[in-house]
Amino acid sequence: MNEKIQYWIDIAEYDLETAKVMLEGKRFLYVGFMCHQVIEKVLKGYYVFKKNR
């Protein structure tokens, strides 16, 4: 897989793990924020995949 795409996937997975920790700690506002970050990063990876940029 392209290194640029893998970069976005890796940091999205990291943010998802952070969201899980925040959920366990009942920090719900931050869970929502981190999930938003995950979606953004996955979409950026998809953009790189489709546009090869």
C-alpha positions in Angstrom: 0.0 0.0 0.0 1.1 3.5 -0.7 3.0 5.1 2.2 0.9 8.2 2.2 -2.3 6.2 2.4 -0.9 4.0 5.2 0.1 7.2 7.1 -3.6 8.4 7.2 -4.8 4.9 8.1 -2.3 4.6 10.9 -3.1 7.9 12.5 -6.9 7.3 12.1 -6.5 4.0 14.0 -4.5 5.8 16.7 -7.3 8.4 17.1 -9.9 5.6 17.2 -8.0 4.0 20.1 -7.9 7.4 21.8 -11.7 7.7 21.4 -12.1 4.2 23.1 -10.0 5.3 26.0 -12.0 8.5 26.3 -15.3 6.5 26.2 -14.1 4.4 29.1 -13.4 7.6 31.0 -16.8 9.0 30.1 -15.3 12.0 28.3 -18.1 12.0 25.8 -17.4 15.3 24.2 -13.9 14.2 23.3 -15.2 10.8 22.0 -17.2 12.7 19.5 -14.2 14.9 18.6 -11.9 12.0 18.1 -14.4 10.1 16.0 -14.7 13.2 13.8 -10.9 13.2 13.5 -11.0 9.5 12.5 -13.5 10.2 9.7 -11.5 13.1 8.4 -8.2 11.1 8.3 -9.8 8.1 6.6 -11.3 10.4 4.0 -8.0 12.1 3.4 -6.5 8.6 2.9 -9.2 7.8 0.4 -8.6 11.1 -1.4 -4.9 10.2 -1.7 -5.9 6.7 -3.0 -8.2 8.1 -5.7 -6.2 11.1 -6.8 -2.7 9.6 -6.2 -1.5 12.9 -4.6 
